[in-house]
Amino acid sequence: MMKLRLAQPEVLIDINDLSELAYISLEGTELRIGAMTRHADLLASEVAAAHYPILREAERVIADPIVRNRGTVGGSLCQADPSEDLSAVFAALQASVVVAGSGGRRVVPIAEFHTGPYTTAVGPGEVLVEVRVPVRSGAGSAYEKLERRVGDWAVAACGAALWLEGGTVSEVGIGLTAVGAPHFRSVEAEDSLRGQVPDESAIAAAAALAARHCNPSSDQRGPEDYKRHLVGELTSRALRRAAARCVGGEA
């Protein structure tokens, strides 16, 4: 934020020694990730990957090893860059975050955490301390990203998570980044898949809705129509692989 000249703090506090905020654990029906967990640790976590391979897939394409060894999960979420990878991933996983301050702790759904570009629900005197991801049976997830070069911000990316019951979609999350999706989600595409068998027809319809309802901008990474095309293609790929993983396969 300082590099982008979006923040000019009078005082900086180094919180790197808050090791109690660096953890990945399974607590009941939740995967809990401390805000100071390094990207490299989430990438290497067998617990996280076993439940949601989308986390490992996204971490593999975040920046470079130097950044992944120093950068944190909480730092990425709080930066709230419109092209940030984990914001789309946790939107797809329907996560929530824990924010702490002098008045205590509060749990914020990830859909309400990002209030705009580079802004979040974290208030003055508060800090993000934890990410909570619900763990449910019948899950499958995948992440698809296109970048201009390795480690770059996404031109477009999609994270998809499906939960099946009896062969139909009981719940779904579709997260988009770098294409102006409100709160990093494609609600219309999600709604179209609930209660459906995730076959090629249903996936194609959801992908078309994701492309139609996002709001990409033309910039140095490509024109608007190109990015919409990417959203449709990447959403289709992510949903197809997520659906295969729901039943123990891979696409």
ZADO-1210 file (C-alpha; in nm, 4 decimals, padded with zeros to 6 digits):
<atoms>
<atom x="00.0000" y="00.0000" z="00.0000" code="MET" pos="1"/>
<atom x="00.2866" y="00.2370" z="00.0748" code="MET" pos="2"/>
<atom x="00.4553" y="00.1430" z="-00.2527" code="LYS" pos="3"/>
<atom x="00.1361" y="00.2327" z="-00.4380" code="LEU" pos="4"/>
<atom x="00.1176" y="00.5626" z="-00.2433" code="ARG" pos="5"/>
<atom x="-00.2243" y="00.4608" z="-00.1128" code="LEU" pos="6"/>
<atom x="-00.1140" y="00.4728" z="00.2519" code="ALA" pos="7"/>
<atom x="00.1136" y="00.7130" z="00.4369" code="GLN" pos="8"/>
<atom x="00.1213" y="00.5901" z="00.7978" code="PRO" pos="9"/>
<atom x="00.2891" y="00.7978" z="01.0657" code="GLU" pos="10"/>
<atom x="00.3885" y="00.4855" z="01.2598" code="VAL" pos="11"/>
<atom x="00.4738" y="00.1325" z="01.1433" code="LEU" pos="12"/>
<atom x="00.4499" y="-00.1683" z="01.3759" code="ILE" pos="13"/>
<atom x="00.6354" y="-00.4872" z="01.2878" code="ASP" pos="14"/>
<atom x="00.4120" y="-00.7858" z="01.3693" code="ILE" pos="15"/>
<atom x="00.6414" y="-01.0547" z="01.2286" code="ASN" pos="16"/>
<atom x="00.7064" y="-01.1885" z="01.5793" code="ASP" pos="17"/>
<atom x="00.3387" y="-01.2706" z="01.6371" code="LEU" pos="18"/>
<atom x="00.4048" y="-01.6395" z="01.5819" code="SER" pos="19"/>
<atom x="00.0787" y="-01.7299" z="01.7545" code="GLU" pos="20"/>
<atom x="-00.0983" y="-01.6048" z="01.4403" code="LEU" pos="21"/>
<atom x="00.0931" y="-01.8420" z="01.2111" code="ALA" pos="22"/>
<atom x="-00.0825" y="-02.1794" z="01.1950" code="TYR" pos="23"/>
<atom x="-00.2946" y="-02.4093" z="00.9807" code="ILE" pos="24"/>
<atom x="-00.5219" y="-02.6445" z="01.1722" code="SER" pos="25"/>
<atom x="-00.8410" y="-02.8433" z="01.1456" code="LEU" pos="26"/>
<atom x="-01.0798" y="-02.7476" z="01.4249" code="GLU" pos="27"/>
<atom x="-01.4011" y="-02.9484" z="01.4129" code="GLY" pos="28"/>
<atom x="-01.5661" y="-02.8650" z="01.0815" code="THR" pos="29"/>
<atom x="-01.3394" y="-02.5717" z="00.9990" code="GLU" pos="30"/>
<atom x="-00.9978" y="-02.5299" z="00.8442" code="LEU" pos="31"/>
<atom x="-00.8386" y="-02.2419" z="01.0348" code="ARG" pos="32"/>
<atom x="-00.5526" y="-02.0377" z="00.8931" code="ILE" pos="33"/>
<atom x="-00.3733" y="-01.7782" z="01.1030" code="GLY" pos="34"/>
<atom x="-00.3333" y="-01.4366" z="00.9427" code="ALA" pos="35"/>
<atom x="00.0470" y="-01.4505" z="00.9759" code="MET" pos="36"/>
<atom x="00.0708" y="-01.7830" z="00.7915" code="THR" pos="37"/>
<atom x="00.3228" y="-01.7452" z="00.5100" code="ARG" pos="38"/>
<atom x="00.2166" y="-01.8245" z="00.1557" code="HIS" pos="39"/>
<atom x="00.4895" y="-02.0879" z="00.1410" code="ALA" pos="40"/>
<atom x="00.3458" y="-02.2642" z="00.4463" code="ASP" pos="41"/>
<atom x="-00.0038" y="-02.2739" z="00.2998" code="LEU" pos="42"/>
<atom x="00.1423" y="-02.4027" z="-00.0269" code="LEU" pos="43"/>
<atom x="00.3160" y="-02.6856" z="00.1607" code="ALA" pos="44"/>
<atom x="00.0248" y="-02.7721" z="00.3906" code="SER" pos="45"/>
<atom x="-00.1001" y="-03.1267" z="00.3374" code="GLU" pos="46"/>
<atom x="-00.3994" y="-03.0605" z="00.5619" code="VAL" pos="47"/>
<atom x="-00.5153" y="-02.7659" z="00.3514" code="ALA" pos="48"/>
<atom x="-00.4522" y="-02.9419" z="00.0194" code="ALA" pos="49"/>
<atom x="-00.6297" y="-03.2588" z="00.1305" code="ALA" pos="50"/>
<atom x="-00.9533" y="-03.0711" z="00.1913" code="HIS" pos="51"/>
<atom x="-00.9230" y="-02.7968" z="-00.0695" code="TYR" pos="52"/>
<atom x="-00.6621" y="-02.8402" z="-00.3464" code="PRO" pos="53"/>
<atom x="-00.7638" y="-02.4959" z="-00.4721" code="ILE" pos="54"/>
<atom x="-00.5456" y="-02.3479" z="-00.1975" code="LEU" pos="55"/>
<atom x="-00.2300" y="-02.5181" z="-00.3219" code="ARG" pos="56"/>
<atom x="-00.3106" y="-02.4402" z="-00.6843" code="GLU" pos="57"/>
<atom x="-00.3549" y="-02.0714" z="-00.6096" code="ALA" pos="58"/>
<atom x="-00.0443" y="-02.0474" z="-00.3928" code="GLU" pos="59"/>
<atom x="00.1682" y="-02.1999" z="-00.6691" code="ARG" pos="60"/>
<atom x="00.0921" y="-01.9028" z="-00.8954" code="VAL" pos="61"/>
<atom x="00.1172" y="-01.6226" z="-00.6390" code="ILE" pos="62"/>
<atom x="00.4192" y="-01.4042" z="-00.7112" code="ALA" pos="63"/>
<atom x="00.7554" y="-01.5820" z="-00.6672" code="ASP" pos="64"/>
<atom x="00.9331" y="-01.7860" z="-00.3962" code="PRO" pos="65"/>
<atom x="01.0772" y="-01.4759" z="-00.2306" code="ILE" pos="66"/>
<atom x="00.7334" y="-01.3200" z="-00.1901" code="VAL" pos="67"/>
<atom x="00.5754" y="-01.6496" z="-00.0856" code="ARG" pos="68"/>
<atom x="00.8380" y="-01.6996" z="00.1851" code="ASN" pos="69"/>
<atom x="00.7742" y="-01.3563" z="00.3379" code="ARG" pos="70"/>
<atom x="00.4203" y="-01.2604" z="00.2410" code="GLY" pos="71"/>
<atom x="00.1259" y="-01.3675" z="00.4557" code="THR" pos="72"/>
<atom x="-00.2290" y="-01.4814" z="00.3954" code="VAL" pos="73"/>
<atom x="-00.3662" y="-01.2002" z="00.6093" code="GLY" pos="74"/>
<atom x="-00.1517" y="-00.9422" z="00.4351" code="GLY" pos="75"/>
<atom x="-00.2847" y="-01.0435" z="00.0955" code="SER" pos="76"/>
<atom x="-00.6469" y="-01.0270" z="00.2085" code="LEU" pos="77"/>
<atom x="-00.6032" y="-00.6929" z="00.3819" code="CYS" pos="78"/>
<atom x="-00.4278" y="-00.5353" z="00.0854" code="GLN" pos="79"/>
<atom x="-00.7526" y="-00.6024" z="-00.1008" code="ALA" pos="80"/>
<atom x="-00.5978" y="-00.5633" z="-00.4427" code="ASP" pos="81"/>
<atom x="-00.8673" y="-00.6148" z="-00.7107" code="PRO" pos="82"/>
<atom x="-00.6380" y="-00.8708" z="-00.8771" code="SER" pos="83"/>
<atom x="-00.5478" y="-01.0657" z="-00.5622" code="GLU" pos="84"/>
<atom x="-00.5641" y="-01.4454" z="-00.5895" code="ASP" pos="85"/>
<atom x="-00.6582" y="-01.5560" z="-00.2372" code="LEU" pos="86"/>
<atom x="-00.9530" y="-01.3174" z="-00.2221" code="SER" pos="87"/>
<atom x="-01.1163" y="-01.5089" z="-00.5079" code="ALA" pos="88"/>
<atom x="-01.0197" y="-01.8433" z="-00.3551" code="VAL" pos="89"/>
<atom x="-01.1705" y="-01.7699" z="-00.0144" code="PHE" pos="90"/>
<atom x="-01.4789" y="-01.6221" z="-00.1809" code="ALA" pos="91"/>
<atom x="-01.5271" y="-01.9521" z="-00.3635" code="ALA" pos="92"/>
<atom x="-01.4747" y="-02.1460" z="-00.0397" code="LEU" pos="93"/>
<atom x="-01.7303" y="-01.9284" z="00.1418" code="GLN" pos="94"/>
<atom x="-01.4803" y="-01.8512" z="00.4152" code="ALA" pos="95"/>
<atom x="-01.5116" y="-01.6093" z="00.7022" code="SER" pos="96"/>
<atom x="-01.2457" y="-01.4037" z="00.8761" code="VAL" pos="97"/>
<atom x="-01.1890" y="-01.3100" z="01.2386" code="VAL" pos="98"/>
<atom x="-01.1101" y="-00.9463" z="01.3140" code="VAL" pos="99"/>
<atom x="-00.9822" y="-00.8487" z="01.6602" code="ALA" pos="100"/>
<atom x="-00.9552" y="-00.5174" z="01.8407" code="GLY" pos="101"/>
<atom x="-00.9809" y="-00.3636" z="02.1856" code="SER" pos="102"/>
<atom x="-01.3550" y="-00.4281" z="02.1791" code="GLY" pos="103"/>
<atom x="-01.3119" y="-00.8018" z="02.1248" code="GLY" pos="104"/>
<atom x="-01.3374" y="-01.0286" z="01.8232" code="ARG" pos="105"/>
<atom x="-01.5926" y="-01.0448" z="01.5460" code="ARG" pos="106"/>
<atom x="-01.6463" y="-01.2867" z="01.2589" code="VAL" pos="107"/>
<atom x="-01.6992" y="-01.1359" z="00.9143" code="VAL" pos="108"/>
<atom x="-01.8154" y="-01.3403" z="00.6122" code="PRO" pos="109"/>
<atom x="-01.5623" y="-01.3046" z="00.3328" code="ILE" pos="110"/>
<atom x="-01.8430" y="-01.1718" z="00.1111" code="ALA" pos="111"/>
<atom x="-01.8618" y="-00.8693" z="00.3420" code="GLU" pos="112"/>
<atom x="-01.4902" y="-00.8293" z="00.4107" code="PHE" pos="113"/>
<atom x="-01.3813" y="-00.6468" z="00.0953" code="HIS" pos="114"/>
<atom x="-01.5708" y="-00.3214" z="00.0744" code="THR" pos="115"/>
<atom x="-01.3962" y="-00.1872" z="-00.2364" code="GLY" pos="116"/>
<atom x="-01.0569" y="-00.1681" z="-00.4067" code="PRO" pos="117"/>
<atom x="-00.7876" y="-00.1659" z="-00.1370" code="TYR" pos="118"/>
<atom x="-01.0470" y="-00.1292" z="00.1407" code="THR" pos="119"/>
<atom x="-01.1791" y="-00.3842" z="00.3902" code="THR" pos="120"/>
<atom x="-01.4086" y="-00.4167" z="00.6905" code="ALA" pos="121"/>
<atom x="-01.1096" y="-00.3949" z="00.9281" code="VAL" pos="122"/>
<atom x="-01.1635" y="-00.0805" z="01.1315" code="GLY" pos="123"/>
<atom x="-00.9269" y="00.1537" z="01.3190" code="PRO" pos="124"/>
<atom x="-00.7506" y="-00.0306" z="01.6008" code="GLY" pos="125"/>
<atom x="-00.8399" y="-00.3706" z="01.4542" code="GLU" pos="126"/>
<atom x="-00.6372" y="-00.6471" z="01.2929" code="VAL" pos="127"/>
<atom x="-00.7221" y="-00.9569" z="01.0932" code="LEU" pos="128"/>
<atom x="-00.6231" y="-01.2629" z="01.2972" code="VAL" pos="129"/>
<atom x="-00.7720" y="-01.5720" z="01.1288" code="GLU" pos="130"/>
<atom x="-00.9388" y="-01.7170" z="00.8213" code="VAL" pos="131"/>
<atom x="-01.1977" y="-01.9919" z="00.8693" code="ARG" pos="132"/>
<atom x="-01.2991" y="-02.2244" z="00.5886" code="VAL" pos="133"/>
<atom x="-01.5938" y="-02.4621" z="00.6418" code="PRO" pos="134"/>
<atom x="-01.5102" y="-02.8272" z="00.5741" code="VAL" pos="135"/>
<atom x="-01.7929" y="-03.0335" z="00.4298" code="ARG" pos="136"/>
<atom x="-01.8160" y="-03.3706" z="00.2590" code="SER" pos="137"/>
<atom x="-01.8610" y="-03.4071" z="-00.1145" code="GLY" pos="138"/>
<atom x="-01.6319" y="-03.1152" z="-00.1937" code="ALA" pos="139"/>
<atom x="-01.4222" y="-03.0451" z="-00.4994" code="GLY" pos="140"/>
<atom x="-01.2277" y="-02.7296" z="-00.5862" code="SER" pos="141"/>
<atom x="-00.9900" y="-02.5902" z="-00.8475" code="ALA" pos="142"/>
<atom x="-00.8149" y="-02.2678" z="-00.9485" code="TYR" pos="143"/>
<atom x="-00.7461" y="-02.1427" z="-01.3005" code="GLU" pos="144"/>
<atom x="-00.5383" y="-01.8329" z="-01.3732" code="LYS" pos="145"/>
<atom x="-00.3979" y="-01.6609" z="-01.6790" code="LEU" pos="146"/>
<atom x="-00.1042" y="-01.4278" z="-01.6269" code="GLU" pos="147"/>
<atom x="00.1232" y="-01.2472" z="-01.8698" code="ARG" pos="148"/>
<atom x="00.4327" y="-01.3954" z="-01.7108" code="ARG" pos="149"/>
<atom x="00.5103" y="-01.6194" z="-01.4140" code="VAL" pos="150"/>
<atom x="00.4378" y="-01.4455" z="-01.0852" code="GLY" pos="151"/>
<atom x="00.2409" y="-01.1586" z="-01.2365" code="ASP" pos="152"/>
<atom x="-00.1008" y="-01.0346" z="-01.1324" code="TRP" pos="153"/>
<atom x="-00.3797" y="-01.2202" z="-01.3098" code="ALA" pos="154"/>
<atom x="-00.5217" y="-01.1067" z="-01.6407" code="VAL" pos="155"/>
<atom x="-00.8185" y="-01.3062" z="-01.5154" code="ALA" pos="156"/>
<atom x="-00.8605" y="-01.5962" z="-01.2748" code="ALA" pos="157"/>
<atom x="-01.1358" y="-01.8171" z="-01.1388" code="CYS" pos="158"/>
<atom x="-01.1630" y="-02.0279" z="-00.8270" code="GLY" pos="159"/>
<atom x="-01.4448" y="-02.2817" z="-00.8087" code="ALA" pos="160"/>
<atom x="-01.5738" y="-02.4968" z="-00.5251" code="ALA" pos="161"/>
<atom x="-01.8572" y="-02.7476" z="-00.5499" code="LEU" pos="162"/>
<atom x="-02.0311" y="-02.9642" z="-00.2949" code="TRP" pos="163"/>
<atom x="-02.2367" y="-03.2543" z="-00.4285" code="LEU" pos="164"/>
<atom x="-02.5177" y="-03.4545" z="-00.2718" code="GLU" pos="165"/>
<atom x="-02.6615" y="-03.7412" z="-00.4707" code="GLY" pos="166"/>
<atom x="-02.4904" y="-03.6206" z="-00.7854" code="GLY" pos="167"/>
<atom x="-02.6382" y="-03.2710" z="-00.7756" code="THR" pos="168"/>
<atom x="-02.4849" y="-02.9438" z="-00.6594" code="VAL" pos="169"/>
<atom x="-02.5941" y="-02.8699" z="-00.3034" code="SER" pos="170"/>
<atom x="-02.3653" y="-02.5663" z="-00.2716" code="GLU" pos="171"/>
<atom x="-02.1245" y="-02.3803" z="-00.4977" code="VAL" pos="172"/>
<atom x="-01.8797" y="-02.0941" z="-00.4814" code="GLY" pos="173"/>
<atom x="-01.7282" y="-01.9169" z="-00.7818" code="ILE" pos="174"/>
<atom x="-01.4615" y="-01.6566" z="-00.7144" code="GLY" pos="175"/>
<atom x="-01.3257" y="-01.4222" z="-00.9795" code="LEU" pos="176"/>
<atom x="-01.0309" y="-01.1867" z="-00.9637" code="THR" pos="177"/>
<atom x="-00.8991" y="-00.9037" z="-01.1837" code="ALA" pos="178"/>
<atom x="-01.2315" y="-00.8646" z="-01.3656" code="VAL" pos="179"/>
<atom x="-01.4347" y="-00.6353" z="-01.1404" code="GLY" pos="180"/>
<atom x="-01.6587" y="-00.9005" z="-00.9848" code="ALA" pos="181"/>
<atom x="-01.8344" y="-00.7530" z="-00.6775" code="PRO" pos="182"/>
<atom x="-01.6760" y="-00.9003" z="-00.3642" code="HIS" pos="183"/>
<atom x="-01.4756" y="-01.1327" z="-00.5923" code="PHE" pos="184"/>
<atom x="-01.7862" y="-01.3505" z="-00.6509" code="ARG" pos="185"/>
<atom x="-02.0088" y="-01.4497" z="-00.9403" code="SER" pos="186"/>
<atom x="-02.3413" y="-01.4832" z="-00.7616" code="VAL" pos="187"/>
<atom x="-02.5430" y="-01.5296" z="-01.0824" code="GLU" pos="188"/>
<atom x="-02.3268" y="-01.8200" z="-01.1937" code="ALA" pos="189"/>
<atom x="-02.3466" y="-01.9771" z="-00.8487" code="GLU" pos="190"/>
<atom x="-02.7253" y="-01.9516" z="-00.8432" code="ASP" pos="191"/>
<atom x="-02.7544" y="-02.1201" z="-01.1823" code="SER" pos="192"/>
<atom x="-02.5670" y="-02.4310" z="-01.0623" code="LEU" pos="193"/>
<atom x="-02.7388" y="-02.5018" z="-00.7310" code="ARG" pos="194"/>
<atom x="-02.9617" y="-02.8071" z="-00.7586" code="GLY" pos="195"/>
<atom x="-02.8176" y="-02.8994" z="-01.0977" code="GLN" pos="196"/>
<atom x="-02.6154" y="-03.1959" z="-01.2146" code="VAL" pos="197"/>
<atom x="-02.2745" y="-03.0423" z="-01.2982" code="PRO" pos="198"/>
<atom x="-02.2650" y="-03.1668" z="-01.6559" code="ASP" pos="199"/>
<atom x="-02.1218" y="-02.9834" z="-01.9554" code="GLU" pos="200"/>
<atom x="-02.4471" y="-02.7995" z="-02.0242" code="SER" pos="201"/>
<atom x="-02.4828" y="-02.6671" z="-01.6686" code="ALA" pos="202"/>
<atom x="-02.1160" y="-02.5723" z="-01.6507" code="ILE" pos="203"/>
<atom x="-02.1333" y="-02.3884" z="-01.9836" code="ALA" pos="204"/>
<atom x="-02.4382" y="-02.1927" z="-01.8687" code="ALA" pos="205"/>
<atom x="-02.2703" y="-02.0940" z="-01.5422" code="ALA" pos="206"/>
<atom x="-01.9511" y="-01.9913" z="-01.7235" code="ALA" pos="207"/>
<atom x="-02.1502" y="-01.7729" z="-01.9623" code="ALA" pos="208"/>
<atom x="-02.3205" y="-01.6005" z="-01.6692" code="LEU" pos="209"/>
<atom x="-01.9859" y="-01.5405" z="-01.4989" code="ALA" pos="210"/>
<atom x="-01.8540" y="-01.3755" z="-01.8148" code="ALA" pos="211"/>
<atom x="-02.1677" y="-01.1673" z="-01.8627" code="ARG" pos="212"/>
<atom x="-02.1937" y="-01.0312" z="-01.5092" code="HIS" pos="213"/>
<atom x="-01.8316" y="-00.9390" z="-01.4336" code="CYS" pos="214"/>
<atom x="-01.7008" y="-00.5876" z="-01.4995" code="ASN" pos="215"/>
<atom x="-01.3524" y="-00.6025" z="-01.6502" code="PRO" pos="216"/>
<atom x="-01.1676" y="-00.2914" z="-01.7608" code="SER" pos="217"/>
<atom x="-00.9485" y="-00.2526" z="-02.0651" code="SER" pos="218"/>
<atom x="-00.5882" y="-00.1957" z="-01.9606" code="ASP" pos="219"/>
<atom x="-00.2318" y="-00.3021" z="-02.0376" code="GLN" pos="220"/>
<atom x="-00.3279" y="-00.6640" z="-01.9683" code="ARG" pos="221"/>
<atom x="-00.5952" y="-00.6749" z="-02.2349" code="GLY" pos="222"/>
<atom x="-00.9246" y="-00.5328" z="-02.3648" code="PRO" pos="223"/>
<atom x="-01.2587" y="-00.5869" z="-02.1952" code="GLU" pos="224"/>
<atom x="-01.3961" y="-00.8382" z="-02.4444" code="ASP" pos="225"/>
<atom x="-01.0825" y="-01.0510" z="-02.4189" code="TYR" pos="226"/>
<atom x="-01.1116" y="-01.0617" z="-02.0404" code="LYS" pos="227"/>
<atom x="-01.4787" y="-01.1607" z="-02.0608" code="ARG" pos="228"/>
<atom x="-01.3841" y="-01.4442" z="-02.2920" code="HIS" pos="229"/>
<atom x="-01.1183" y="-01.5532" z="-02.0425" code="LEU" pos="230"/>
<atom x="-01.3686" y="-01.5502" z="-01.7556" code="VAL" pos="231"/>
<atom x="-01.5969" y="-01.7855" z="-01.9449" code="GLY" pos="232"/>
<atom x="-01.3156" y="-02.0229" z="-02.0373" code="GLU" pos="233"/>
<atom x="-01.1427" y="-02.0223" z="-01.6970" code="LEU" pos="234"/>
<atom x="-01.4718" y="-02.0648" z="-01.5098" code="THR" pos="235"/>
<atom x="-01.5605" y="-02.3613" z="-01.7274" code="SER" pos="236"/>
<atom x="-01.2220" y="-02.5238" z="-01.6666" code="ARG" pos="237"/>
<atom x="-01.2302" y="-02.4663" z="-01.2918" code="ALA" pos="238"/>
<atom x="-01.5857" y="-02.5973" z="-01.2550" code="LEU" pos="239"/>
<atom x="-01.5100" y="-02.9027" z="-01.4644" code="ARG" pos="240"/>
<atom x="-01.2079" y="-02.9951" z="-01.2527" code="ARG" pos="241"/>
<atom x="-01.3886" y="-02.9176" z="-00.9267" code="ALA" pos="242"/>
<atom x="-01.6778" y="-03.1437" z="-01.0280" code="ALA" pos="243"/>
<atom x="-01.4374" y="-03.4272" z="-01.1094" code="ALA" pos="244"/>
<atom x="-01.2693" y="-03.3915" z="-00.7718" code="ARG" pos="245"/>
<atom x="-01.6056" y="-03.4159" z="-00.5948" code="CYS" pos="246"/>
<atom x="-01.6186" y="-03.7798" z="-00.6978" code="VAL" pos="247"/>
<atom x="-01.2517" y="-03.8554" z="-00.6475" code="GLY" pos="248"/>
<atom x="-01.1385" y="-03.7929" z="-01.0027" code="GLY" pos="249"/>
<atom x="-00.9422" y="-03.5266" z="-01.1870" code="GLU" pos="250"/>
<atom x="-01.0192" y="-03.3370" z="-01.5054" code="ALA" pos="251"/>
</atoms>
